[in-house]
Amino acid sequence: MINYHTMATTKVAVTLGIDSVREVDRLVREGRFPSRSRAVQAALVEMLARRKRSRLAEELGKLDLREERALVEEGLSIFPGGCG
């Protein structure tokens, strides 16, 4: 859950399609969000978090697992008792 009371905020104007506004209004009427603003905030926060996870997965996909394993094994042979 997002605590909007502790977030620094800035007011911005956005343009939404009428269908999106109707859907947001429905969510507000159903009590899922206290206001349009909070609904849009929640959607944006979720989208940004999803993008961050996606970028991380993309970067992880670039790793060569054989190369990574070889590096680990090399490190283990240099420090057979561990690093600490």
Backbone as XML, in Angstrom:
<?xml version="1.0"?>
<chain id="A" units="angstrom">
  <residue number="1" name="MET">
    <atom name="N" x="0.835" y="-1.183" z="0.000"/>
    <atom name="CA" x="0.000" y="0.000" z="0.000"/>
    <atom name="C" x="0.879" y="1.247" z="0.000"/>
  </residue>
  <residue number="2" name="ILE">
    <atom name="N" x="0.478" y="2.220" z="-0.725"/>
    <atom name="CA" x="1.248" y="3.451" z="-0.866"/>
    <atom name="C" x="0.726" y="4.479" z="0.135"/>
  </residue>
  <residue number="3" name="ASN">
    <atom name="N" x="1.613" y="5.067" z="0.908"/>
    <atom name="CA" x="1.210" y="6.112" z="1.840"/>
    <atom name="C" x="1.418" y="7.459" z="1.169"/>
  </residue>
  <residue number="4" name="TYR">
    <atom name="N" x="0.354" y="7.989" z="0.589"/>
    <atom name="CA" x="0.442" y="9.242" z="-0.152"/>
    <atom name="C" x="0.661" y="10.441" z="0.761"/>
  </residue>
  <residue number="5" name="HIS">
    <atom name="N" x="0.361" y="10.287" z="2.039"/>
    <atom name="CA" x="0.511" y="11.413" z="2.965"/>
    <atom name="C" x="1.976" y="11.743" z="3.222"/>
  </residue>
  <residue number="6" name="THR">
    <atom name="N" x="2.877" y="10.782" z="3.014"/>
    <atom name="CA" x="4.288" y="11.031" z="3.276"/>
    <atom name="C" x="5.075" y="11.305" z="2.004"/>
  </residue>
  <residue number="7" name="MET">
    <atom name="N" x="4.416" y="11.186" z="0.849"/>
    <atom name="CA" x="5.100" y="11.436" z="-0.417"/>
    <atom name="C" x="5.113" y="12.925" z="-0.728"/>
  </residue>
  <residue number="8" name="ALA">
    <atom name="N" x="6.257" y="13.431" z="-1.182"/>
    <atom name="CA" x="6.282" y="14.796" z="-1.700"/>
    <atom name="C" x="5.521" y="14.764" z="-3.013"/>
  </residue>
  <residue number="9" name="THR">
    <atom name="N" x="4.651" y="15.718" z="-3.232"/>
    <atom name="CA" x="3.818" y="15.691" z="-4.431"/>
    <atom name="C" x="3.910" y="17.006" z="-5.187"/>
  </residue>
  <residue number="10" name="THR">
    <atom name="N" x="3.618" y="16.915" z="-6.457"/>
    <atom name="CA" x="3.530" y="18.065" z="-7.341"/>
    <atom name="C" x="2.289" y="17.882" z="-8.189"/>
  </residue>
  <residue number="11" name="LYS">
    <atom name="N" x="1.550" y="18.918" z="-8.366"/>
    <atom name="CA" x="0.348" y="18.845" z="-9.183"/>
    <atom name="C" x="0.724" y="18.940" z="-10.657"/>
  </residue>
  <residue number="12" name="VAL">
    <atom name="N" x="0.156" y="18.049" z="-11.461"/>
    <atom name="CA" x="0.357" y="18.075" z="-12.909"/>
    <atom name="C" x="-1.001" y="17.920" z="-13.584"/>
  </residue>
  <residue number="13" name="ALA">
    <atom name="N" x="-1.089" y="18.407" z="-14.784"/>
    <atom name="CA" x="-2.312" y="18.246" z="-15.568"/>
    <atom name="C" x="-2.066" y="17.136" z="-16.583"/>
  </residue>
  <residue number="14" name="VAL">
    <atom name="N" x="-3.028" y="16.244" z="-16.706"/>
    <atom name="CA" x="-2.923" y="15.170" z="-17.692"/>
    <atom name="C" x="-4.194" y="15.146" z="-18.536"/>
  </residue>
  <residue number="15" name="THR">
    <atom name="N" x="-4.048" y="14.659" z="-19.730"/>
    <atom name="CA" x="-5.196" y="14.501" z="-20.614"/>
    <atom name="C" x="-5.447" y="13.011" z="-20.772"/>
  </residue>
  <residue number="16" name="LEU">
    <atom name="N" x="-6.678" y="12.606" z="-20.462"/>
    <atom name="CA" x="-7.053" y="11.200" z="-20.539"/>
    <atom name="C" x="-8.222" y="11.040" z="-21.489"/>
  </residue>
  <residue number="17" name="GLY">
    <atom name="N" x="-8.304" y="9.869" z="-22.075"/>
    <atom name="CA" x="-9.461" y="9.559" z="-22.901"/>
    <atom name="C" x="-10.706" y="9.421" z="-22.040"/>
  </residue>
  <residue number="18" name="ILE">
    <atom name="N" x="-11.853" y="9.694" z="-22.612"/>
    <atom name="CA" x="-13.108" y="9.663" z="-21.860"/>
    <atom name="C" x="-13.367" y="8.284" z="-21.256"/>
  </residue>
  <residue number="19" name="ASP">
    <atom name="N" x="-13.006" y="7.227" z="-21.966"/>
    <atom name="CA" x="-13.210" y="5.882" z="-21.422"/>
    <atom name="C" x="-12.354" y="5.653" z="-20.181"/>
  </residue>
  <residue number="20" name="SER">
    <atom name="N" x="-11.132" y="6.165" z="-20.193"/>
    <atom name="CA" x="-10.260" y="6.042" z="-19.020"/>
    <atom name="C" x="-10.840" y="6.814" z="-17.840"/>
  </residue>
  <residue number="21" name="VAL">
    <atom name="N" x="-11.336" y="8.010" z="-18.095"/>
    <atom name="CA" x="-11.926" y="8.825" z="-17.027"/>
    <atom name="C" x="-13.143" y="8.122" z="-16.443"/>
  </residue>
  <residue number="22" name="ARG">
    <atom name="N" x="-13.964" y="7.545" z="-17.302"/>
    <atom name="CA" x="-15.151" y="6.818" z="-16.813"/>
    <atom name="C" x="-14.744" y="5.635" z="-15.938"/>
  </residue>
  <residue number="23" name="GLU">
    <atom name="N" x="-13.711" y="4.934" z="-16.354"/>
    <atom name="CA" x="-13.240" y="3.789" z="-15.571"/>
    <atom name="C" x="-12.683" y="4.242" z="-14.225"/>
  </residue>
  <residue number="24" name="VAL">
    <atom name="N" x="-11.910" y="5.311" z="-14.220"/>
    <atom name="CA" x="-11.379" y="5.857" z="-12.966"/>
    <atom name="C" x="-12.532" y="6.308" z="-12.075"/>
  </residue>
  <residue number="25" name="ASP">
    <atom name="N" x="-13.509" y="6.996" z="-12.639"/>
    <atom name="CA" x="-14.666" y="7.431" z="-11.858"/>
    <atom name="C" x="-15.410" y="6.243" z="-11.251"/>
  </residue>
  <residue number="26" name="ARG">
    <atom name="N" x="-15.514" y="5.154" z="-12.015"/>
    <atom name="CA" x="-16.188" y="3.951" z="-11.498"/>
    <atom name="C" x="-15.417" y="3.406" z="-10.296"/>
  </residue>
  <residue number="27" name="LEU">
    <atom name="N" x="-14.076" y="3.357" z="-10.396"/>
    <atom name="CA" x="-13.259" y="2.865" z="-9.283"/>
    <atom name="C" x="-13.420" y="3.748" z="-8.046"/>
  </residue>
  <residue number="28" name="VAL">
    <atom name="N" x="-13.523" y="5.040" z="-8.259"/>
    <atom name="CA" x="-13.727" y="5.973" z="-7.137"/>
    <atom name="C" x="-15.112" y="5.742" z="-6.521"/>
  </residue>
  <residue number="29" name="ARG">
    <atom name="N" x="-16.137" y="5.611" z="-7.362"/>
    <atom name="CA" x="-17.499" y="5.357" z="-6.856"/>
    <atom name="C" x="-17.568" y="4.071" z="-6.039"/>
  </residue>
  <residue number="30" name="GLU">
    <atom name="N" x="-16.830" y="3.049" z="-6.497"/>
    <atom name="CA" x="-16.823" y="1.763" z="-5.796"/>
    <atom name="C" x="-15.998" y="1.805" z="-4.508"/>
  </residue>
  <residue number="31" name="GLY">
    <atom name="N" x="-15.326" y="2.925" z="-4.273"/>
    <atom name="CA" x="-14.540" y="3.070" z="-3.056"/>
    <atom name="C" x="-13.148" y="2.464" z="-3.130"/>
  </residue>
  <residue number="32" name="ARG">
    <atom name="N" x="-12.722" y="2.087" z="-4.322"/>
    <atom name="CA" x="-11.388" y="1.494" z="-4.462"/>
    <atom name="C" x="-10.302" y="2.551" z="-4.328"/>
  </residue>
  <residue number="33" name="PHE">
    <atom name="N" x="-10.645" y="3.804" z="-4.635"/>
    <atom name="CA" x="-9.741" y="4.945" z="-4.467"/>
    <atom name="C" x="-10.564" y="6.100" z="-3.925"/>
  </residue>
  <residue number="34" name="PRO">
    <atom name="N" x="-9.930" y="6.970" z="-3.113"/>
    <atom name="CA" x="-10.675" y="8.101" z="-2.558"/>
    <atom name="C" x="-10.913" y="9.232" z="-3.563"/>
  </residue>
  <residue number="35" name="SER">
    <atom name="N" x="-10.132" y="9.249" z="-4.648"/>
    <atom name="CA" x="-10.260" y="10.333" z="-5.620"/>
    <atom name="C" x="-9.650" y="9.911" z="-6.947"/>
  </residue>
  <residue number="36" name="ARG">
    <atom name="N" x="-9.956" y="10.684" z="-7.977"/>
    <atom name="CA" x="-9.320" y="10.455" z="-9.279"/>
    <atom name="C" x="-7.802" y="10.563" z="-9.150"/>
  </residue>
  <residue number="37" name="SER">
    <atom name="N" x="-7.357" y="11.569" z="-8.432"/>
    <atom name="CA" x="-5.931" y="11.817" z="-8.277"/>
    <atom name="C" x="-5.223" y="10.602" z="-7.692"/>
  </residue>
  <residue number="38" name="ARG">
    <atom name="N" x="-5.807" y="10.028" z="-6.644"/>
    <atom name="CA" x="-5.179" y="8.861" z="-6.017"/>
    <atom name="C" x="-5.183" y="7.655" z="-6.953"/>
  </residue>
  <residue number="39" name="ALA">
    <atom name="N" x="-6.223" y="7.504" z="-7.739"/>
    <atom name="CA" x="-6.279" y="6.400" z="-8.700"/>
    <atom name="C" x="-5.177" y="6.543" z="-9.746"/>
  </residue>
  <residue number="40" name="VAL">
    <atom name="N" x="-5.002" y="7.752" z="-10.256"/>
    <atom name="CA" x="-3.959" y="7.989" z="-11.260"/>
    <atom name="C" x="-2.582" y="7.812" z="-10.631"/>
  </residue>
  <residue number="41" name="GLN">
    <atom name="N" x="-2.396" y="8.296" z="-9.395"/>
    <atom name="CA" x="-1.122" y="8.106" z="-8.701"/>
    <atom name="C" x="-0.798" y="6.622" z="-8.575"/>
  </residue>
  <residue number="42" name="ALA">
    <atom name="N" x="-1.763" y="5.838" z="-8.130"/>
    <atom name="CA" x="-1.546" y="4.406" z="-7.937"/>
    <atom name="C" x="-1.187" y="3.731" z="-9.256"/>
  </residue>
  <residue number="43" name="ALA">
    <atom name="N" x="-1.887" y="4.089" z="-10.320"/>
    <atom name="CA" x="-1.607" y="3.491" z="-11.627"/>
    <atom name="C" x="-0.198" y="3.834" z="-12.093"/>
  </residue>
  <residue number="44" name="LEU">
    <atom name="N" x="0.200" y="5.073" z="-11.906"/>
    <atom name="CA" x="1.526" y="5.500" z="-12.339"/>
    <atom name="C" x="2.625" y="4.833" z="-11.518"/>
  </residue>
  <residue number="45" name="VAL">
    <atom name="N" x="2.438" y="4.763" z="-10.210"/>
    <atom name="CA" x="3.426" y="4.110" z="-9.349"/>
    <atom name="C" x="3.580" y="2.645" z="-9.754"/>
  </residue>
  <residue number="46" name="GLU">
    <atom name="N" x="2.471" y="1.963" z="-10.002"/>
    <atom name="CA" x="2.515" y="0.559" z="-10.414"/>
    <atom name="C" x="3.210" y="0.398" z="-11.767"/>
  </residue>
  <residue number="47" name="MET">
    <atom name="N" x="2.900" y="1.268" z="-12.719"/>
    <atom name="CA" x="3.517" y="1.188" z="-14.039"/>
    <atom name="C" x="5.023" y="1.399" z="-13.945"/>
  </residue>
  <residue number="48" name="LEU">
    <atom name="N" x="5.462" y="2.358" z="-13.150"/>
    <atom name="CA" x="6.889" y="2.622" z="-13.001"/>
    <atom name="C" x="7.594" y="1.448" z="-12.325"/>
  </residue>
  <residue number="49" name="ALA">
    <atom name="N" x="6.974" y="0.852" z="-11.323"/>
    <atom name="CA" x="7.560" y="-0.318" z="-10.658"/>
    <atom name="C" x="7.663" y="-1.491" z="-11.617"/>
  </residue>
  <residue number="50" name="ARG">
    <atom name="N" x="6.640" y="-1.687" z="-12.434"/>
    <atom name="CA" x="6.651" y="-2.774" z="-13.414"/>
    <atom name="C" x="7.770" y="-2.562" z="-14.438"/>
  </residue>
  <residue number="51" name="ARG">
    <atom name="N" x="7.949" y="-1.323" z="-14.877"/>
    <atom name="CA" x="9.036" y="-1.016" z="-15.823"/>
    <atom name="C" x="10.402" y="-1.307" z="-15.213"/>
  </residue>
  <residue number="52" name="LYS">
    <atom name="N" x="10.565" y="-0.945" z="-13.944"/>
    <atom name="CA" x="11.840" y="-1.176" z="-13.264"/>
    <atom name="C" x="12.118" y="-2.681" z="-13.193"/>
  </residue>
  <residue number="53" name="ARG">
    <atom name="N" x="11.099" y="-3.479" z="-12.827"/>
    <atom name="CA" x="11.284" y="-4.933" z="-12.774"/>
    <atom name="C" x="11.589" y="-5.484" z="-14.158"/>
  </residue>
  <residue number="54" name="SER">
    <atom name="N" x="10.931" y="-4.953" z="-15.170"/>
    <atom name="CA" x="11.137" y="-5.420" z="-16.538"/>
    <atom name="C" x="12.561" y="-5.114" z="-17.000"/>
  </residue>
  <residue number="55" name="ARG">
    <atom name="N" x="13.045" y="-3.917" z="-16.689"/>
    <atom name="CA" x="14.413" y="-3.558" z="-17.078"/>
    <atom name="C" x="15.429" y="-4.444" z="-16.370"/>
  </residue>
  <residue number="56" name="LEU">
    <atom name="N" x="15.172" y="-4.762" z="-15.097"/>
    <atom name="CA" x="16.073" y="-5.636" z="-14.359"/>
    <atom name="C" x="16.089" y="-7.023" z="-15.006"/>
  </residue>
  <residue number="57" name="ALA">
    <atom name="N" x="14.930" y="-7.542" z="-15.346"/>
    <atom name="CA" x="14.855" y="-8.854" z="-15.989"/>
    <atom name="C" x="15.569" y="-8.829" z="-17.341"/>
  </residue>
  <residue number="58" name="GLU">
    <atom name="N" x="15.424" y="-7.737" z="-18.060"/>
    <atom name="CA" x="16.094" y="-7.599" z="-19.347"/>
    <atom name="C" x="17.610" y="-7.628" z="-19.180"/>
  </residue>
  <residue number="59" name="GLU">
    <atom name="N" x="18.113" y="-6.901" z="-18.187"/>
    <atom name="CA" x="19.556" y="-6.874" z="-17.938"/>
    <atom name="C" x="20.052" y="-8.242" z="-17.480"/>
  </residue>
  <residue number="60" name="LEU">
    <atom name="N" x="19.277" y="-8.916" z="-16.630"/>
    <atom name="CA" x="19.669" y="-10.250" z="-16.189"/>
    <atom name="C" x="19.720" y="-11.226" z="-17.357"/>
  </residue>
  <residue number="61" name="GLY">
    <atom name="N" x="18.829" y="-11.032" z="-18.324"/>
    <atom name="CA" x="18.807" y="-11.882" z="-19.502"/>
    <atom name="C" x="20.050" y="-11.742" z="-20.355"/>
  </residue>
  <residue number="62" name="LYS">
    <atom name="N" x="20.777" y="-10.646" z="-20.194"/>
    <atom name="CA" x="21.994" y="-10.419" z="-20.969"/>
    <atom name="C" x="23.194" y="-11.175" z="-20.404"/>
  </residue>
  <residue number="63" name="LEU">
    <atom name="N" x="23.064" y="-11.676" z="-19.178"/>
    <atom name="CA" x="24.193" y="-12.365" z="-18.557"/>
    <atom name="C" x="24.454" y="-13.692" z="-19.249"/>
  </residue>
  <residue number="64" name="ASP">
    <atom name="N" x="25.709" y="-14.011" z="-19.380"/>
    <atom name="CA" x="26.129" y="-15.317" z="-19.895"/>
    <atom name="C" x="26.341" y="-16.199" z="-18.670"/>
  </residue>
  <residue number="65" name="LEU">
    <atom name="N" x="25.442" y="-17.164" z="-18.462"/>
    <atom name="CA" x="25.492" y="-17.964" z="-17.250"/>
    <atom name="C" x="26.776" y="-18.778" z="-17.140"/>
  </residue>
  <residue number="66" name="ARG">
    <atom name="N" x="27.293" y="-19.255" z="-18.259"/>
    <atom name="CA" x="28.553" y="-20.004" z="-18.203"/>
    <atom name="C" x="29.700" y="-19.103" z="-17.749"/>
  </residue>
  <residue number="67" name="GLU">
    <atom name="N" x="29.712" y="-17.886" z="-18.283"/>
    <atom name="CA" x="30.763" y="-16.939" z="-17.888"/>
    <atom name="C" x="30.633" y="-16.573" z="-16.410"/>
  </residue>
  <residue number="68" name="GLU">
    <atom name="N" x="29.406" y="-16.340" z="-15.965"/>
    <atom name="CA" x="29.180" y="-16.000" z="-14.553"/>
    <atom name="C" x="29.610" y="-17.159" z="-13.649"/>
  </residue>
  <residue number="69" name="ARG">
    <atom name="N" x="29.258" y="-18.385" z="-14.032"/>
    <atom name="CA" x="29.634" y="-19.555" z="-13.249"/>
    <atom name="C" x="31.158" y="-19.682" z="-13.196"/>
  </residue>
  <residue number="70" name="ALA">
    <atom name="N" x="31.831" y="-19.469" z="-14.322"/>
    <atom name="CA" x="33.292" y="-19.545" z="-14.359"/>
    <atom name="C" x="33.913" y="-18.508" z="-13.428"/>
  </residue>
  <residue number="71" name="LEU">
    <atom name="N" x="33.340" y="-17.312" z="-13.404"/>
    <atom name="CA" x="33.860" y="-16.275" z="-12.504"/>
    <atom name="C" x="33.691" y="-16.676" z="-11.042"/>
  </residue>
  <residue number="72" name="VAL">
    <atom name="N" x="32.550" y="-17.277" z="-10.723"/>
    <atom name="CA" x="32.315" y="-17.726" z="-9.344"/>
    <atom name="C" x="33.316" y="-18.811" z="-8.980"/>
  </residue>
  <residue number="73" name="GLU">
    <atom name="N" x="33.484" y="-19.784" z="-9.872"/>
    <atom name="CA" x="34.423" y="-20.866" z="-9.594"/>
    <atom name="C" x="35.848" y="-20.357" z="-9.460"/>
  </residue>
  <residue number="74" name="GLU">
    <atom name="N" x="36.205" y="-19.375" z="-10.276"/>
    <atom name="CA" x="37.532" y="-18.771" z="-10.175"/>
    <atom name="C" x="37.689" y="-18.108" z="-8.820"/>
  </residue>
  <residue number="75" name="GLY">
    <atom name="N" x="36.670" y="-17.408" z="-8.374"/>
    <atom name="CA" x="36.733" y="-16.762" z="-7.072"/>
    <atom name="C" x="36.837" y="-17.780" z="-5.944"/>
  </residue>
  <residue number="76" name="LEU">
    <atom name="N" x="36.132" y="-18.897" z="-6.086"/>
    <atom name="CA" x="36.188" y="-19.919" z="-5.068"/>
    <atom name="C" x="37.563" y="-20.567" z="-5.005"/>
  </residue>
  <residue number="77" name="SER">
    <atom name="N" x="38.219" y="-20.698" z="-6.167"/>
    <atom name="CA" x="39.550" y="-21.309" z="-6.163"/>
    <atom name="C" x="40.593" y="-20.354" z="-5.572"/>
  </residue>
  <residue number="78" name="ILE">
    <atom name="N" x="40.384" y="-19.059" z="-5.739"/>
    <atom name="CA" x="41.312" y="-18.069" z="-5.175"/>
    <atom name="C" x="41.124" y="-17.976" z="-3.664"/>
  </residue>
  <residue number="79" name="PHE">
    <atom name="N" x="39.860" y="-18.054" z="-3.207"/>
    <atom name="CA" x="39.518" y="-17.944" z="-1.795"/>
    <atom name="C" x="38.816" y="-19.227" z="-1.360"/>
  </residue>
  <residue number="80" name="PRO">
    <atom name="N" x="39.523" y="-20.351" z="-1.219"/>
    <atom name="CA" x="38.864" y="-21.620" z="-0.938"/>
    <atom name="C" x="38.089" y="-21.628" z="0.390"/>
  </residue>
  <residue number="81" name="GLY">
    <atom name="N" x="38.499" y="-20.836" z="1.343"/>
    <atom name="CA" x="37.796" y="-20.794" z="2.626"/>
    <atom name="C" x="36.713" y="-19.737" z="2.659"/>
  </residue>
  <residue number="82" name="GLY">
    <atom name="N" x="36.513" y="-19.035" z="1.574"/>
    <atom name="CA" x="35.548" y="-17.945" z="1.542"/>
    <atom name="C" x="36.268" y="-16.612" z="1.614"/>
  </residue>
  <residue number="83" name="CYS">
    <atom name="N" x="35.533" y="-15.558" z="1.409"/>
    <atom name="CA" x="36.126" y="-14.209" z="1.386"/>
    <atom name="C" x="36.258" y="-13.622" z="2.768"/>
  </residue>
  <residue number="84" name="GLY">
    <atom name="N" x="35.493" y="-14.091" z="3.721"/>
    <atom name="CA" x="35.465" y="-13.442" z="5.028"/>
    <atom name="C" x="36.182" y="-14.153" z="6.019"/>
  </residue>
</chain>
